[in-house]
Amino acid sequence: MYRVKIATFNINSVRNRLPSLLEWLEDAQPDVACLQELRVYQEEFPVREIEAAGYYSLWQGQKPRYNGVAILSRGTAPVEVRRGLPGDRADLHARYLEAAVDGVLIACLYAPNGNPQPGPKFDYKLAWLERLIAHAEALYASGVPVVLAGDYNIVPTPADIYATTSYDDDALVQPESRDMYRRLLDHGWTDAIRALYPKETIYTFWDYMRKRWERNAGLRIDHLLLNPESRKRLKAAGVDKMVRGRPGASDHAPVWVELKAAGGVRAKRGNR
């Protein structure tokens, strides 16, 4: 059975962690990789190095060097559908990129952190998520397989964070943030990790401070949500946790799903 592997990875500076990214691409061989927090200008994206690794690239940088998202694909170039989340023309943050790859519509998103809260940053987070929910409704009804992949900056439930009170005032765990995520699920989107691992302790982010990696004091904030057309093709999902433990690693680990290829046809593979 032929499968398409789709991953999301907050790289936390593609310039500083390019060797780590290339190592992971070689090891994991995702067919599609959604990256967040590039922290580069548009012209600084390492397209040549990524091409040499066998991947086409579609990206959105930002000045100053904040945010940034990219969609990498192996064998088939991503076809851009949308650059930027609709609903607010004044929002120029590089947080959303949408493309079609091998018959799957991929949305790569980097939701606002929202800290400190309460305040303007938290208000922006909630407004951005409202726009995501509105746009997701149209994607849900598109009739094609859709994957909403990225760093949502939301810990969905208490089971998705280690036992602590240190995050009680953090925007990632506030009831308003969690309600946004729950609304997506209530509309019919499937959390791929929880669909296959409903009770396991799974984290995707470990802060650099206070030996949180060494203590496995993590959070699950990187998610892949599937509409019914992609959910019925779901075959596997996981977190490449070992990547977080490598020297100079991002504070996030890659998360991935494998979907049955459309019609059982082999997805295009191989280096460019």
N, C-alpha and C positions, 0 to 999 in steps of 0.2 A: 504494500500500500504506500503510495507516494504522498508525502506530507510537505507542507510549507511551514517553516519555523519563523515566527515573528517575535522579536524581542524589544524590550524597552530598557534604556540604560541612561541614567543621569550621570554624565561623565565628569561633571564638576571641573570644567576647563579642558576643552579638546586640545589646546596647545600644550598645556602642562602634562596631560595624561595620554598623549597620542601613542607612545609605546605600549601603554597598558591597553588602550583600545585596540590597537592592531594585534596584540597578543590574544586578546579575547576573541576577536573576529576569526583569527586563524584556528583557535581551539574549538570555539562553539559553532562556527559555520552557520550563523543565522542567514536565512534568505532575505529577511528584512530586519533592519535594526533602527529603532527610533531613539535618537539621542536628545538629551535636554541639558540645559545649563552649559552651552558651548562657550560662552564668555569670549567671543571674538567678533570683530567687525566682519561685515559680509565678505570683504576681499581677503580676509585672513584664514578662511576655512581651508584645512589641509587637503584639498580635493585631489592633488596629485598622489599623495601618499595613500589615500584611501582607494583611488583608482588602481594603484599598484597592488593593493591587497585584493582586488577583484570586485570592487563595489562601485556602482553608480551612486551619485550623491545629489540630494536636493536639500538645500539648507536656507536658513534665515538667520543672519547675524544681527547685531544691534550695536549702535553707538549711543552712549558709552558701552563698554564691554560687559553687559549684563545679559542674563537670559540666553536666548538662542536655542533653536531646535533644528533637527536634521532628520531626514529619512534616507537610509542607505539601503541599496538593494543589490542582490547578486544575480547576474545573468540577464535580468530584465530591468531597464531603466524605469524609475518611478515617473508616473505621469501626473504632473501637478494639477490639483483640483482647486485648492484654496490656500491662500497665504494670509493668515490672520483670522481670528475668531470674529464672526459678524456681530453686529449689534452696537458697536461704538467706534465710529470713525476716528475719534480722537485718541484711541488707545493704540499707540505705536509700539508697544512691547512685543518682542519676538517670542511669542509663547504658543503659537499654533500653526501647524502645517499639515496639509491634507493631500494625499496622493493615492492613485490607483496602482497596484502592483499585482500582477498575476491574477487578476480577477477579484482581488480583495481591496476594499477601500480602507486605507490606513489613515488614522488621525493621530498625529504626534503632538502631545500637549504637555505644557509645563505650567501648571496652575500657580498662582501667586502664593507665597508663603503666608502672608497676612499678619506677621508680627511687626510691632507689638499690637496687642489687642486689649481693649477696644481702641479704635482710632481709624484714621484714613486708610491705612494699609489693609486692615481687616475688612473695612467697607468695600475696598476695591476687590479683595479676594471674593467676597460674597457676590458682588455684582458680576465679576468675571464668571463665576460658577453658574450664575443664573443664565448668562449668555450661552455657556456650554450646554446646559440642560435644554435650552430652547433649540439650539442647533442640533443637538443629539436626537431630538424628536424627528427631525427631517431625515437624518441619517438612518435612524431606526426603521423608518418606513420606506427606505429606498429600494428594498427588494434584493439587494446584493449583500454579500458578506462584508461586515464592517467590524473593525477593531479600533477601539479607543485606547490608545497606549500612551502611558507617560507617567510623570511624577505629578500626582494629584495634590500633594501636600495635605492629605487627609488621612488620619488614622481612623478607619471605619468604625471599629468597636474596641472596647477595652481588651479584647483578646488579641488585638494587633499591636500591642505595646507591652514592653516588659513591666513588671510590677514596680511602680514608682509614683511619687507625687510631684516630681520635679517638672512634669509637663502640664500640670493642672491648669495653668494660666496660658498655655501655648495655643496659638490659633489652630494648630493641626488637630486638636482633640475637642474643640468647643462644640457644643450641641448644634450650633448653626452650621458649622462645617460638616459634621457628620450627617445632618439632615439633607444637605445637598447631595452627598454620595448615596444616601438611602433613596432619595427621589429618583436617581438614575436606575437603581436596582428595581424600585417599585414600578418603573415604566416598562421594565422587561429586560434591561441589560443584565448580563451574567458576569460576575466576577470570576474569571477563569481559575484563579488559584483556589478560591473557596469552593468552586464547583467540584473540584477534584480532591481538595484537602480541607474539608469543612471544619475539622477540629484541631489540626496540627498547629504547633507554634511556628510561624513563618514570619521572618523579618526581611526587609529589603534595604534598610538604612540603619547605620550605626554611627553616631556622632564621633568626631575625633577626640572629644574631651573625656576625661575621667575614665579612661580605659573601657569605654562602652563596647568596643569591638571584642576586646579580650574577655569581657564579662558576658558577652552575648546580650547586651542591653540594647535591644533594637526596636525599630518601629516598622510597620508595613505601610508604606505610603506610595509605592510604585505599583500601578495596577494596569491590567489589560481587561477591558470590558468588551463583551461580545454581544452582537445582536442575534436574533434567532438563526439567521442564515449562517453565521459563523459558529454559533454555539453547537449546532448539530454536526459540525465538522471537527469539533474539539477532540483531540486524541491524547494530548499530554500537555503538561505545564510544569514550570519549576523556577527556581531561583539559583543562579550560579554564584552561590555564597562564597566560594573559595576566591573569587576575584577580589572581594573586599579585603582579604587578608594579604594580598600581594604588596610589595614595597611601592610606595607612592600612589596607592589606590585611591579612587573616589570613595566618598563616604556612602555611596550607594552600591548595590550589587545588581547585575542584570536580571531581569525577569522575562520569561519567555513562554510562548504557547506553540504547540504544533497542531496545525489544522490539516485535515484531509484535503488534498488538492482537488480543485473543481473537476467533477466528472471522472475522478481517478486518473487524470492525465498528469504525467510527470511535469512538475514545475521546472522551468529552465534553471540550469545549474552551471557551475564552472566559472573560471576567471574570465574577465573581459578580454 
